[in-house]
Amino acid sequence: MRVDALDSQTPHDAPIKSFDDLLGIFHAAEKPASEFRCGAEMEKFGVDRDSGAPLGYDGERGVLRILDRLAERFAWQPEREKDGGPIIALYRDGASVTLEPGSQLELSGAPLRTVHEICAELSAHLRELEDVSRDMNLRWLGLGFHPFAKRSDLTFVPKQRYAIMRDYLPTRGGLALDMMLRTCTVQGNYDYSSEADAMKKVRVAMKLAPLTTAMFANSPWYEGGRFGGVTYRGKVWLDVDPDRSGLVPGVWKQGARYADYVEWALDCPMFLFKRGGEPVANTGQTFRSFWKSGFQGHHALVSDWKMHLNTLFPEVRLKNTIEIRGADAQTPSTACALPAVWMGLLYDAKALDEAEALTESWTHDEISALRPAIWRDGLHAEFRGAKLAKVAERVMDLAEGGLERRGFKNKDGTKDERMHLARLRDLVAHGECPADRLLAGLTGDPRAEIMSRADLRPAS
C-alpha cells in the first residue's frame, strides 16, 4: 500500500485544530499529470498443493516462514509492529508484501508509470514466491473467496488492528469475519491533480463500482462447492459494516468537494488510534466525536485521522490516492486488467470525460439496488432494461481508447497497454466474467481442477 502523503505544514503528530487540517492529506497529494502513477495491490491464498488445506500463520509451513524466506533470499526489508515481534510486512523499492487477517499474502506494488511495469512487478513477485514455497508443497490461488476453507479452519494474524476488528466488525455485519479471513482482492491506487480532478474520478469510479465487481467476478465456490453465483466475495461485502462501506452518497453530486468525503468519514465509527506505538481500542465513537470531545483524555491528531481513513472500506476510497476496491483477486491472465482498465479511464482526459457522460444520469439509489444482483448474475444482471454486459463493452471501449492514446509500448515496442486487456475483452464480448470460465466443464469432485484453474504459477 502506498505511503500516505501529509501536508508538509501539518506535522504527523500535530493536533487537529480545524476542518482544514482534515483536508490537508488530500491537497498535499495533488500532483501534475506527468507524475501520475498506479500502485497495484494483489492478494492471494496459500494452500497445500495436494489437499487445498489453507496456509496458516506460523510453523514450518506457515506464511510467517514465507516472509522470512523472502527477506533472506530476495533482499526484502522486514518490519515488525514492536521490537522482538514477528515480521508483519516486507519493504523493497517502494513495494511491500503484507499479510491480511487470515494469512492471505498481499503484494502492494510500487507506484509505476505503465501497466507493462505493473505486470513485470507481479511476475517477478510470483517467481520469488514460487522459489520460497516450492519445497513447502504450497501453491497460491488467485480467487476472491477461499474455495475450500471453513471459517473455523483459519486463524488470525496477530496484528494489533486485526484483533480489534475481529471483535467489533461482527457486531456490524454477519459476514464481517468472512471478509477478513476468506476474501482476496486486486486493487489499484490512482493519482489526481486537483480537487476537481479527484472528485470527478471518485464519482465516475463509484458509479462504475458494481460493474467493476461484475467484470472481475472470480469467486464461485464456497467450502468446496458451487454457491450459486459468481462472486461470493461480492456477497460478503454487502454484509460487513454499512457505516464504513458502500457507495458514499455525498460524492455523487456534480461539484462535490473533498469536504463531502470528509463529512462522511467523520461520521464513521473508529476502530482504534495509537499512542506510544500501542493501540487504544475506540470502537463505535465517530471520528467527529473523537475530534470534538476526545476519548479517555486523548485528543485527535493528524496521525489518527490518517489511520481512520485507512479503516474505511467504501467501494472507492479517497486517501492520498484514489483506491478502486471492488474486484476479486485474479489469476495471471486477468490480474493486470484491473489496473489497465482504470489507467485507461482515469489517466486519459477524453476517456474520463466519456465515462462521466456515460454515467451522468445514474443515481445512487439505482446503483445501490444493482449491487445485490451482481454476486449472483455478474454481467448477466439487468441494468436499465439491458444486460450489464452491454455497459461493460462500452466501458472496455473507453478504457482501450485511453490506453491507446497513452501510447506506452512494451519492451519490444510492438504492443501498447491494451495487450493486458485481451483476456478481459474476450470475456466481456461473450458476456462472461472470470468465474464463468472457472466453472465451465467441472464435474465430480472438482478440488484438483479448481486448484489447477486458479493457480498463480508464474509465467515461464
N, C-alpha and C positions, 0 to 999 in steps of 0.2 A: 504494500500500500504506500502511495506516495506521501512524503512528509508534508504536513500542512504548513503553509506559509502563514506568518503572522505579521501584523502591522509593525514595521520597524520602530514606530514611535510608541508602541504599546508593549512593554516587557511581558514575557510569558507569564510571570507570576504576579503581575500587577492586578490590583482590584478593579472590578468593572464599575466605573463611575457613571457612565452614561450609555444611552442607546447606541451612540456612535461607536463605542468600544465593541459592541456586538457585531457591528458591520465591518470592523477593521480586517478580519480574516479574509473577507471576500474582496474588498478593494485592494488589499495587498497582493492578491493572487492574479490580478489582471495583467495581461502581457500582450505584446503585439502578435499578430497572426503569424509572423515569421518565426516565432518561438513556440508555436503550438506543438504539443507532443501528445502521445497517448501512452498511458501505463495500463497494461492489461493484467487482470487477476484471474488465475486459472486454478481451480481446486480439483482434487481427485481423491478417490477411495483406494486405500491399500488393502489387498485381500490375499489370503493363501492361494497360491497358483492352482492348486488342485481342488480344494474344497470350497473356496469362496468365503471362508470364515474371515471376519473383519480383523484388520490390523489393530492391535492395542496400543497403549501409550508407552509402557516400559517393558523391560525384559529383553531377552536376546533377539526377539523378533518384533520389537515394538518400534513405533515411529521415532521415539527418542534416539534409538540406535541409528536410524536413518539420518537424523540430523547430525549425530556425532560423525558418521562416516562422510557425509557431505563436507563437513568442516575439515576433516582430516585430509581428504583426497582432492578437494577442489577449491581450497582457499576461501571458503565462506567464513565470515567472522561471526562467532556465536554471541548471542545476547541472553542475559538472564534477568528475571524480574528483581532478584536480590542476590547479593553475594553468596556464593555457595549453592544457589538454587539450580534447578535443571535448565538446560537450554530451552528457550521458548521461541527463538527466531534466529535466522541467519541473514547476514547482510553482505552484499558484494556489488560494487559498481552501480549503485543506485537501485538495485533489485533486492528483494528479500524472499526468504522461504519461511512461512509461518504455519502455525497449527490452528485449525478450527476446533471447536469444543469436543468433537468426537474423534479426534486424531486425523481428521481429513488434512491433507497436506496442500498448502497453497503456495504457488509462485506469484508474488506480486512484482510484476515486471518493472524495469526502469522506464522512465519517460523516454519514448522513442519516436522518431520522426515518421517512420513509414510502417505499413503492415508487413512488408518484407522483413524488416528488422525485428518486429514482434514475433513473427513465425520462426525466425532463426533463433531468437532467445528461447522460445518454447522448445524447439527441437533440441537445443543444447541442454536444457534442463531435463528433458526426458531421457536423453542419453546418460547424463550423470545419475539420474535416478535408477535407471536400469543397471548401471555399473554397481551401485551400492546395495541393491536389493536382490540381485540375481541369485546369489548364493544363500539368501534367506528364503528362497522359494516364494517370493512375493510377486504379484503383478498389480498394476494400477488401472483403475477403471474410470472412464470419463462418462459419468451419468449424473443426473440431477438428484437422484434419491438412491440410497443404498438398495441394491436389488435383492439382497438376502437377509441382512441383519435385522433382528428384532431390537426394539429399544433397549431391552434388558441385556443384550449382548455387548453393549457399548458402555465404556466408562468415560468420565470427563477428564480432559486435560487439566492439570492442577494450576490453572491460571486464575489470578485473583478476580478479574472481571467475570469469568465464566461461572464461578461459584455463586456470585450474586445474581446473575441472570438465571441460573438454574433454579434458584428458589423463587424468584419474582415472576418470571415470564409465564409459568403455568397458571398463575392467578389471572392472567390476561387472555390466554388462548389455549385451547385444548391440544393444539399441535405444536406448541412452542418448543417442547423438548425435541420433537422430531426435527424441527428447523435446525436446532443446534447440533444434534448428533448425527442426523441421517441425510442431510442435504449437501449438495455441492453446486457451485455456480461458475460461470465465466462472466467477467465484468470488464468494463472499460472506463477509464478516467480521462476526461477531456478538458481542455483549457478554454478560457474565454478572455475577451479583450476589454470588456466594459460591462457595466451593469446591464445595459440594454441587450448586449450580446449574450450574456449569461442567462438572462431570464427568457429570452427568445428560445435558446437552446433547451432550457429546462422545460419550457411549455410544450415545445414540439415533442421532446423525448417522453414527457409524461403522457401526452395523448397517444403516443405510439407504444406505450409500455405493454399493454396486453398483446399487441401484435408481436413485439419482441419475444414475449413468453411463448406465443404460439409458434413462431418461426423456429425457435430453438428448443421446442419441447422434446425432452430426451430422458424421461424417467417413467417408463410404462409399467414397471414392476414394483411389487410390494411383497416383501418377505417370501420371495421365490416364485411368485405367480403374477399373472396379469391383474391389474387392479381395475381395469375397465376404462382407462383414459390414457392420455399421452404424457402428462406431466404431473406426477404425484407431488413434486416439489411445488408446482403452481397451486395445487390444492392446499398444501401445508400453509403457504403464505397468506391464505385467506383466514386463517385461524391462529394467529400468533399474538398480535397486540394491536388493536385498532388505533390506539393513540399514536403510535410511532411508525406505522406502516401505511401503505396505500398510495393515494394519488394526490395528496396535498392540494385541496381545492383553491387556496388563495393564490397559487401561481398560474392559474389557468387564464386569468384575465389579461387582455391587452394592457400594456403599461405596467405590469407587475414589476415590483422592485425587490431588492434584497430584503427590505423590511417585511415584505409579505411572507417570505420564507422564515425569517427570524421570528415573526409573531407566532407562526405555527410551532416552531421549535421551542419557543419559550413556554408554551402550554403543554409540552410533552413531559411526562414524568421522567425523572432521572433514574439512573442505576447507582452511580457512585461518584465520588471525587477522591483525590489523593492528597494527603498531607504527609510530608516527610517520607515520601515513597510508599506509604501504607494506604490501603484503600479504606474509605469511610463509606459504608453502605448507606444509601439515601434513596431507597426505592419509594416511589409514589409521589414525592414532592415535585412539583413542576419546577423547571429552572427559573421561571418568573418569580415564583415564591422564594426560591433559594436566593436569587439576586436581591430581592426586596427585603427579605426577613432573615436570611441566613439559616444555619442549621447547627445546633449544638455549639454555638459560639463561633462557628466558621462562617466566612463570607466569600462570595463568589469572586473567583479570579479568572483572568483570561484563559489560563490553562484548563479550568473547569469547563468553560464554555466550549473550548476545542474538544475536550473529551466527550461532552454531551452531544455535540454534533456527530461524533463518530459512533454514538449508540442509537442513532435514529435509523430506521430501515425503510424509508419510502422507496417506491419503485425507481425514482430518480433522486439521487441525494446531492445536495449542494454543499460543498466544502471549499477547499482551495482548488478543487476540480469539480466537474460535473460527472457523477458516477452513474452509469447505466447498469441497473441491478437485476433485471427481470429474467435473465436467461439461465437455463440449466447448463451444467457442465457438459462438455462435448468431447467426442473422440477427435483424433488429429485432423480428419477430413473437413471438419467444420469449426474447429476451435478458433481459428483465426478469422472466421467470418463475422463474429460479433464485433470485434474492433474494426474490421473493414467496413461493415455496413455503416457504423456510426461515424467513422472518419469521413466516409463519403458524404454523409448527410450534414455533419456539423462543421466540417472544415472546408467546405466549398460554398460560397455565398449563394450561388444560383440554386444549388440543391437544397440549401436550408430555406430559402425563400419559397421554393416549390413545395417543400414538406409543410411549411407553415400554411400555405394556401390550401393544400390538400386537407389539412386537419382543422382549418379555421372554424368551421361550424360545429365541430364535435364538442359535445358538452360533457362536463364532469359526470353527470348522472348517467348518461347512456354508456360512457366508457366504463364506469364503475359496474354497471349492470352486465357488461360484457364479460368481465373477469371470471365469474363462476363457470361460464361455458368453456373457457379456454382449456382448463385442465382436462376436461373430458373430450372435447372435439378438436382442439388445435385449430388448424387453418380451415377446418370444415365448419367452424362456428359461424353463425349468421350475424352480419352487421349491416344494418340499413337495407335489408332485403336481399343481400347477396352473400356469398361465401367470403370469409375473411381472406381467403387465398387471393382474391382479386385485388384487394388492397395491398397484400404482400407483393404481388407482381409489380404494382406501381411503385412501391417503396424501393424495391430492388432496382428498378429503372433509375430512380433518382439517385440512389447510392452509387450505382455504377457510373452514372454520368459525372458525379462528383469526383470519383476516383480517377476517371479518365482525364478530367480537366486538371487534377493534381499532377498527373503525369510522371509519377515516380516509378521507374523501371527496376526490374530485378537485376541481379548481378551481371547476367549476360546481356542485358539490355533488350530482351525480346518481349517481355510482358510487363504491363503495369499492375497496379494493386488489385485490379479486377480478377486476376487469376485466383485470388483467395476466396472469391465468391462463387466459383464454378460449381462446387458441390451443392451449396445452398440454392443457387439459381435452378439447378436441376430439380431439387426437392420442391421448391415453390412452383415451378412450372407444372408439376404433377399434383399440386395441392397437398403436398405431404410435408411432414416435419421429420426430424431425425428418428423419432420414436417409431414412426410408421415403418421405416426400413429395418429398425431393430427387431420389430415384431414379425416381419414377413417370413413365412415358412417355418416358424418354430413349431416343433411337435414334441410330444413326450416330455421327459424331464429336461428342461431347457438349460440347466445350470451351466454346463460346459460351454454351450453355444452362446449364452448370454455373456460369459466372461470373454469369449473369443471376439464377439462383435463389439464389445465395449472396451477392449484392451487399448491402453495408451502406449503400446510399443512404439519406440522412436522409429522414424523413417530410416531405412538403411542407406 
